């Protein structure tokens, strides 16, 4: 039980040190005005909607065309997330989301390189 208490106190101390460091460095995010929050919410909804609605393969004449469209979509989605982060979150967006999209892009590029090269 003592190790649990010590562990808890150690984690609490780490949080306190982090908060003090952030406060001293002046890097806490500023509170948004209602207008900024409205703009941020709009931009967030815009990129979430775009990223959630990728190309539909039925709209393309063949698989390779669809995969190329998906590559363009993934690149655009990555850019929209990075733009949102830079504008609104000081690049604190979940890396998991970006990593997921970057992995998807890599896999799509490998698929196109392997299957579609030389096809017209």
N, C-alpha and C positions, 0 to 999 in steps of 0.2 A: 504494500500500500504506500510505503514511503517513496518508492520509485515513481509511482503515479503522481504523487503530490509534487515531487521535485520536477518531474517532466512537465507538469502543468505550469508550475511557477517559471520554469525556464522558457517555455513557449510564451507566456505572458510577458516576461522580460524582453524577449526578442521583439514582440509586437510593440512594446513601449519604446524600445530603442529605434525601431523602424519609424514610428510616428514622429519621434523627436528629430530624427535625421531628415525626414521629409519636411517637417515644419521649418527646421533651420535652413534647409536648402531652398525653401520657398517653392516647392514643386507640387504642392497640392493643387488639384484642378480648381479653377475659379468656378463659382456658381454661375450657371447660365441664366441669362435673362429669359423671360417668357418667349420672346421672339427667337432667340437662339435655340431654345429648347424645341420650339415648333419647327425650325429649320433642320435641326438635328434629327428629330423624329421623322421628318419627311425624307431626308437623305437616307436614313437607316431603312425605312420602308421601301425606298426606291431600290437600294442595292439588294435587300432581302428578296423582294419581288422578282427582280431581274435574275438573281442567282438561282432562285427556286424554279424558274420557268425556262429551262433550256430548250434547245432546238428539238423539234419532233421529227424523227426520221422519216415519217410518212410524207413530209414536205420536200424530200430530196430524192433525186432519181436513183441513187445507189448508196450503199453503206459508206463508202469512202467520202462522198460528199457530205454525208451527215456527220461523220467523225471529224472532218475538217471544220464544219460549222460548230461542233462541240468544242474544238480547240479554241476557236475564236471566242466562243461564249466563256470558256474557262479563263482565258487571258483577260477578257473584259471584266469578269467577275472579280478576279484577283485585283485588278486595277481599281475597281469600285470600292472594294474593302480597304485597300491601302489609302485611297483618297479620303474615305470616311474617317479612317483612323487618324490620318494627318490633320484633317480639319477639326474633328470633334473629340478625339480621345487621346491626343498626344501620343499616338502610336501604341496604345495600350490594349488594342483589340486582341481577342483571344487568338493566340498563335495557332491553336488547334484548327480554327476555321481556315486560316490561310494555308496551313500545312495540308489540310484535306484537299483544298482546291489545287494546290501546287502538285500534290501527288496525282490527283485526277488528270491534270494537264500532262504530266510526265507520262502517265499510262496511255493517254490518248495519242500523244506524239509517237510513242513506241509502237502502238498498234498501227497507226497510219504509215510509219516508216516500214514496218514489217509487211503489211498486207497491201498497201495502196501504191507503193512506189512502182513506177513503170506503167500503171494503169491510167487510161485516159477515158 
